[in-house]
Amino acid sequence: MASLISFSLLNNATPKACASTPTTLISPTETLDQKFGRKGIKFSESDEIPAVELTVRNGSSLKLHIPNGHITSYRPKVYWKDEGYEEVLHTIAGSRGGIGLVINEVSQQNSKTKASEWTVKDVDSDSIDALQVELMCMRGSLDISYVVSLYPLSMATAVIVKNNGRKAVDLNIAILGHFKFNKRSGAGIQGLKGSSYCTHPPLSSPFEILSPAETIKFEDPGFFSFGWEPENKPGFWTVQDVPITVLKHKLSRVYAAPPPQRSKLFHTSPPSKYETIDQGRGLFFRVIRMGFQEIYLSSPGSYSDKYGKDYFICTGPASMLVPVTLNPGEEWRGAQVIEHDNL
């Protein structure tokens, strides 16, 4: 990896043929820190799980578990005071929550999904204001790279999938992040007005907190009933007509152009970016998608009480309703950026 990945390369995410690239492998006698460690990039073990922590000059940091590619922590500097760092992600025991890359083959969608076994391919940095770790894994005929980057005011995750097999494969892909909120009543999303959406469960994932079945299970709103309206049944499409999506109630949605409309020359796609609103902490985070055609969004409502005192939501770019088709030799790229201007 000669330089930090250019996200402009992800603007055209149409699968395309490509040549193979050389791989950097670590020998059994070297530790990850000896091979790849540098200023701002520190490898260690957490409960016997290899992990890497990235820390840029202003103190913003993230932590990544290597074997399953699970980002368990993102703590950016959001206030000018010395200890002005806040955890963005909601992670619970058993490597659940956080940010996880999900890649499911459509032909195997009824089988139990397992986490990929990742290894470190390379690292890169630009001084200590931009840091990057690239993971790789092989899954059947698929060659997958997962690139995690950290900057002073943002972090990014990018995936590159190549089909080395002789048959086409259909893939459901998503980068799902669990965002932590101070209060249930102060959680929201801004920027999805005018977008079409339908009720839909998330992709099955080793990182899920709520199972797909739980996300669409009916919830009695109880004391939070003011302003509550039941969610539509799965498969029913509607257009959001309010500027802010209030997330104190339970919901599970996919924002996208309905699949039958995507073959038309003109259709309305969801925005490329939207913002999380945490009124309790006064924080905003902008989520940007690249390559993906859909946005997944869910909130647990009262179910969050089972998973700690903090409220959380799950959201991120996805290809769920219409899978990515990779013909032999083709490559597909997608990415998510989380940025803020809270300072």
WOZISUL-V934872 format. One record per pair of residues at least 12 apart in sequence whose ideal C-beta (glycine too) atoms are under 8 Angstrom apart, sorted by sequence separation. I is the first residue (numbers start at 1). J is the second residue. D is the distance in whole Angstrom. If there is no record, write none. Layout:
((I	J	D) (I	J	D))
This chain:
((31	43	7) (41	53	8) (51	63	6) (52	64	5) (61	73	7) (62	74	5) (75	87	5) (76	88	7) (122	134	5) (134	146	7) (135	147	8) (146	158	7) (147	159	8) (161	173	7) (201	213	7) (218	230	8) (257	269	5) (274	286	7) (275	287	7) (300	312	7) (41	54	6) (42	55	8) (51	64	6) (61	74	8) (62	75	7) (74	87	7) (75	88	7) (103	116	7) (120	133	7) (121	134	5) (134	147	5) (135	148	7) (146	159	6) (147	160	7) (202	215	6) (256	269	7) (257	270	8) (273	286	6) (274	287	6) (300	313	8) (40	54	6) (51	65	5) (52	66	6) (61	75	5) (73	87	6) (74	88	5) (120	134	7) (121	135	6) (133	147	7) (134	148	8) (145	159	7) (159	173	7) (201	215	5) (256	270	6) (273	287	6) (299	313	5) (40	55	5) (50	65	8) (51	66	6) (60	75	7) (74	89	5) (101	116	8) (120	135	6) (121	136	4) (132	147	6) (133	148	5) (144	159	7) (145	160	4) (201	216	5) (216	231	8) (240	255	8) (255	270	4) (273	288	4) (298	313	7) (299	314	8) (319	334	8) (40	56	6) (49	65	5) (50	66	4) (60	76	4) (73	89	6) (119	135	7) (120	136	8) (132	148	7) (144	160	7) (159	175	7) (200	216	8) (272	288	6) (273	289	7) (297	313	7) (298	314	5) (40	57	8) (49	66	8) (50	67	6) (60	77	5) (72	89	7) (118	135	4) (119	136	6) (132	149	4) (144	161	5) (199	216	6) (272	289	6) (297	314	7) (298	315	7) (317	334	7) (32	50	6) (49	67	6) (59	77	5) (71	89	7) (73	91	7) (118	136	7) (119	137	7) (131	149	7) (132	150	8) (143	161	7) (144	162	8) (157	175	5) (216	234	7) (272	290	8) (296	314	7) (297	315	5) (317	335	8) (46	65	7) (58	77	5) (72	91	5) (118	137	5) (130	149	7) (131	150	5) (142	161	6) (143	162	4) (227	246	7) (231	250	8) (296	315	6) (317	336	5) (32	52	7) (95	115	8) (117	137	6) (130	150	7) (142	162	7) (231	251	5) (295	315	7) (296	316	6) (316	336	6) (51	72	8) (116	137	5) (130	151	5) (142	163	6) (143	164	6) (228	249	5) (231	252	8) (237	258	5) (274	295	7) (295	316	8) (296	317	8) (129	151	7) (141	163	6) (142	164	7) (231	253	8) (295	317	6) (296	318	4) (72	95	7) (116	139	6) (129	152	6) (141	164	5) (142	165	8) (294	317	7) (295	318	7) (61	85	8) (121	145	7) (141	165	3) (224	248	6) (269	293	7) (270	294	7) (294	318	5) (296	320	7) (60	85	7) (70	95	5) (72	97	8) (73	98	7) (74	99	7) (140	165	7) (141	166	8) (224	249	6) (270	295	5) (292	317	4) (294	319	6) (59	85	6) (72	98	5) (141	167	8) (176	202	7) (291	317	8) (292	318	6) (293	319	6) (294	320	6) (68	95	6) (71	98	5) (142	169	7) (176	203	8) (289	316	8) (290	317	8) (292	319	6) (294	321	6) (70	98	6) (71	99	4) (116	144	7) (118	146	7) (141	169	7) (174	202	7) (221	249	6) (287	315	7) (289	317	3) (294	322	8) (70	99	8) (71	100	7) (174	203	5) (176	205	7) (178	207	8) (287	316	7) (293	322	7) (65	95	7) (70	100	6) (219	249	7) (287	317	8) (69	100	7) (172	203	5) (174	205	8) (176	207	7) (178	209	6) (219	250	4) (262	293	8) (68	100	8) (69	101	6) (176	208	8) (199	231	5) (199	232	5) (201	234	8) (217	250	8) (244	277	7) (32	66	8) (198	232	7) (199	233	6) (200	234	6) (105	140	8) (199	234	5) (215	250	8) (103	139	7) (198	234	7) (199	235	8) (216	252	5) (257	293	7) (198	235	6) (199	236	7) (215	252	4) (256	293	6) (276	313	7) (198	236	6) (256	294	4) (103	142	8) (185	224	8) (198	237	5) (255	294	7) (256	295	7) (276	315	7) (184	224	8) (197	237	7) (198	238	7) (254	294	5) (255	295	4) (103	144	7) (196	237	6) (197	238	7) (254	295	7) (255	296	8) (291	332	7) (196	238	7) (197	239	8) (254	296	6) (255	297	7) (291	333	5) (292	334	5) (196	239	5) (197	240	6) (253	296	7) (254	297	8) (290	333	8) (291	334	3) (195	239	7) (196	240	8) (253	297	5) (290	334	6) (291	335	6) (292	336	8) (70	115	8) (101	146	6) (194	239	7) (195	240	5) (252	297	8) (253	298	7) (289	334	8) (290	335	4) (69	115	7) (194	240	7) (251	297	7) (252	298	4) (289	335	8) (290	336	7) (68	115	4) (69	116	6) (193	240	6) (194	241	8) (251	298	6) (289	336	6) (290	337	7) (67	115	8) (68	116	7) (192	240	5) (193	241	7) (251	299	6) (288	336	7) (68	117	8) (69	118	5) (193	242	6) (250	299	6) (287	336	7) (288	337	4) (67	117	6) (68	118	7) (193	243	5) (202	252	7) (249	299	7) (250	300	6) (251	301	8) (287	337	8) (288	338	8) (67	118	6) (201	252	6) (248	299	7) (250	301	3) (286	337	8) (287	338	6) (288	339	7) (66	118	6) (199	251	7) (200	252	6) (245	297	7) (247	299	4) (249	301	5) (250	302	7) (286	338	7) (66	119	7) (190	243	6) (192	245	6) (199	252	6) (200	253	7) (248	301	7) (250	303	7) (285	338	6) (286	339	5) (66	120	6) (190	244	5) (199	253	6) (200	254	4) (285	339	7) (286	340	7) (189	244	7) (190	245	8) (198	253	7) (285	340	5) (286	341	8) (101	157	7) (103	159	8) (188	244	5) (189	245	4) (197	253	5) (198	254	6) (284	340	6) (188	245	6) (197	254	6) (283	340	7) (284	341	8) (99	157	6) (101	159	6) (103	161	7) (188	246	5) (189	247	7) (197	255	4) (284	342	6) (187	246	8) (188	247	6) (196	255	7) (197	256	7) (283	342	6) (187	247	4) (195	255	5) (196	256	7) (198	258	8) (262	322	7) (282	342	8) (187	248	6) (196	257	6) (107	169	8) (196	258	6) (259	321	5) (107	170	7) (109	172	7) (185	248	5) (192	255	6) (259	322	5) (105	169	6) (106	170	4) (184	248	5) (254	318	7) (105	170	7) (106	171	7) (256	321	6) (69	135	6) (105	171	6) (106	172	6) (181	247	8) (247	313	5) (254	320	6) (104	171	7) (105	172	8) (254	321	6) (52	120	8) (69	137	8) (103	171	6) (104	172	5) (64	133	6) (66	135	7) (103	172	8) (104	173	8) (57	127	7) (102	172	8) (103	173	5) (57	128	5) (102	173	7) (56	128	6) (57	129	5) (101	173	8) (102	174	5) (196	268	7) (55	128	8) (56	129	6) (101	174	8) (102	175	8) (195	268	7) (56	130	7) (101	175	6) (102	176	6) (194	268	7) (196	270	8) (56	131	6) (77	152	7) (100	175	8) (195	270	5) (55	131	8) (76	152	8) (99	175	7) (100	176	6) (195	271	7) (54	131	4) (69	146	5) (71	148	7) (76	153	7) (99	176	7) (224	301	8) (76	154	8) (99	177	4) (192	270	7) (224	302	8) (54	133	7) (76	155	8) (98	177	7) (99	178	7) (192	271	7) (98	178	6) (191	271	6) (221	301	8) (222	302	7) (52	133	6) (74	155	6) (97	178	4) (41	123	6) (191	273	7) (192	274	6) (219	301	5) (191	274	3) (215	298	5) (219	302	6) (36	120	6) (41	125	7) (64	148	6) (190	274	7) (191	275	6) (219	303	7) (35	120	8) (38	123	7) (40	125	6) (189	274	6) (190	275	5) (215	300	8) (36	122	7) (39	125	7) (62	148	7) (71	157	7) (189	275	7) (36	123	5) (38	125	6) (91	178	7) (189	276	6) (190	277	6) (32	120	6) (40	128	4) (62	150	5) (89	177	7) (90	178	4) (188	276	8) (189	277	7) (210	298	7) (39	128	6) (61	150	7) (89	178	6) (90	179	7) (187	276	8) (188	277	4) (214	303	7) (41	131	6) (60	150	7) (89	179	7) (90	180	4) (113	203	8) (187	277	7) (210	300	6) (40	131	5) (60	151	8) (88	179	6) (89	180	6) (113	204	5) (115	206	4) (186	277	8) (187	278	7) (188	279	7) (209	300	7) (41	133	7) (60	152	6) (88	180	6) (112	204	8) (113	205	6) (114	206	7) (115	207	8) (186	278	6) (187	279	8) (26	119	8) (60	153	8) (62	155	6) (87	180	6) (113	206	6) (186	279	3) (203	296	8) (210	303	6) (25	119	8) (26	120	7) (54	148	8) (56	150	6) (58	152	5) (185	279	8) (186	280	4) (202	296	6) (55	150	8) (56	151	7) (57	152	7) (109	204	8) (54	150	4) (56	152	5) (182	278	6) (183	279	7) (200	296	8) (202	298	6) (24	121	6) (36	133	8) (179	276	5) (181	278	5) (182	279	8) (183	280	4) (23	121	6) (24	122	5) (182	280	3) (209	307	6) (104	203	6) (179	278	8) (181	280	6) (182	281	5) (104	204	7) (181	281	8) (195	295	8) (102	203	5) (102	204	8) (102	205	5) (192	295	8) (209	312	7) (210	314	8) (100	205	6) (102	207	7) (192	297	8) (209	314	7) (100	206	7) (179	285	7) (208	314	8) (100	207	3) (99	207	8) (189	297	6) (98	207	6) (96	206	8) (97	207	7) (177	287	8) (95	206	7) (96	207	6) (95	207	7) (96	208	7) (97	209	5) (187	299	7) (202	314	7) (23	136	7) (96	209	5) (203	318	7) (92	209	6) (175	292	8) (184	301	8) (203	320	6) (174	292	8) (202	320	8) (90	209	8) (173	292	7) (1	121	7) (4	124	6) (176	296	7) (184	304	7) (200	320	7) (1	122	4) (3	124	6) (4	125	8) (200	321	7) (1	123	8) (2	124	8) (4	126	6) (174	296	6) (1	124	5) (20	143	8) (187	311	6) (189	313	8) (4	130	6) (187	313	6) (189	315	7) (5	132	7) (184	311	4) (4	132	5) (182	310	7) (183	311	6) (181	310	7) (182	311	7) (180	310	5) (181	311	4) (1	132	7) (180	311	8) (181	312	6) (158	290	8) (180	312	6) (181	313	7) (1	134	5) (179	312	6) (178	312	5) (179	313	5) (178	313	7) (179	314	8) (178	314	5) (179	315	7) (70	207	6) (177	314	7) (68	206	7) (176	314	6) (177	315	6) (68	207	8) (176	315	7) (177	316	5) (176	316	4) (175	316	5) (5	147	5) (20	162	8) (174	316	6) (175	317	6) (176	318	8) (174	317	7) (175	318	8) (5	149	7) (18	162	6) (20	164	8) (174	318	4) (4	149	7) (173	318	7) (174	319	7) (1	147	8) (172	318	8) (173	319	5) (174	320	6) (172	319	6) (10	158	7) (171	319	7) (172	320	6) (7	156	7) (173	323	8) (7	158	7) (172	323	5) (173	324	6) (171	323	6) (172	324	8) (5	158	6) (170	323	4) (171	324	5) (170	324	7) (171	325	8) (170	325	5) (171	326	7) (169	325	8) (170	326	8) (168	325	6) (169	326	5) (168	326	6) (168	327	5) (175	334	7) (177	336	7) (168	328	7) (175	335	8) (167	328	7) (171	332	8) (173	334	6) (175	336	5) (177	338	7) (166	328	6) (161	324	8) (163	326	4) (165	328	6) (162	326	8) (163	327	7) (164	328	8) (161	326	7) (163	328	6) (164	329	8) (163	329	7) (162	329	8) (163	330	6) (162	330	7) (163	331	8) (162	331	5) (161	331	7) (160	331	6) (161	332	5) (160	332	8) (161	333	8) (160	333	5) (159	333	7) (158	333	7) (159	334	6) (158	334	7) (159	335	7) (158	335	4) (157	335	7) (158	336	8) (156	335	6) (157	336	5) (156	336	7) (156	337	5) (155	337	7) (156	338	7) (154	337	6) (155	338	5) (142	326	8) (154	338	6) (155	339	8) (154	339	4) (153	339	6) (154	340	7) (153	340	6) (153	341	7) (153	343	7) (86	281	6) (86	283	7) (88	285	6) (78	283	6) (97	307	8) (92	307	5) (97	312	7) (92	308	7) (90	307	8) (99	316	8) (106	323	5) (90	308	8) (90	310	6) (90	312	4) (88	338	7) (78	340	6) (79	342	7) (80	343	6) (74	338	7) (76	340	6) (78	342	4) (79	343	7) (78	343	7) (77	343	7) (13	290	7) (13	291	3) (11	290	7) (13	292	8) (10	290	4) (10	291	5) (7	290	6) (15	324	7) (15	325	7) (15	326	5) (18	329	7) (15	327	7) (17	329	5) (18	330	8) (17	330	6) (18	331	4) (16	330	6) (17	331	7) (15	330	4) (16	331	6) (15	331	6) (15	332	5) (14	332	8) (13	332	6) (13	333	5) (13	334	6) (10	333	5) (9	333	7) (10	334	7) (10	335	5) (7	335	6) (7	337	7))
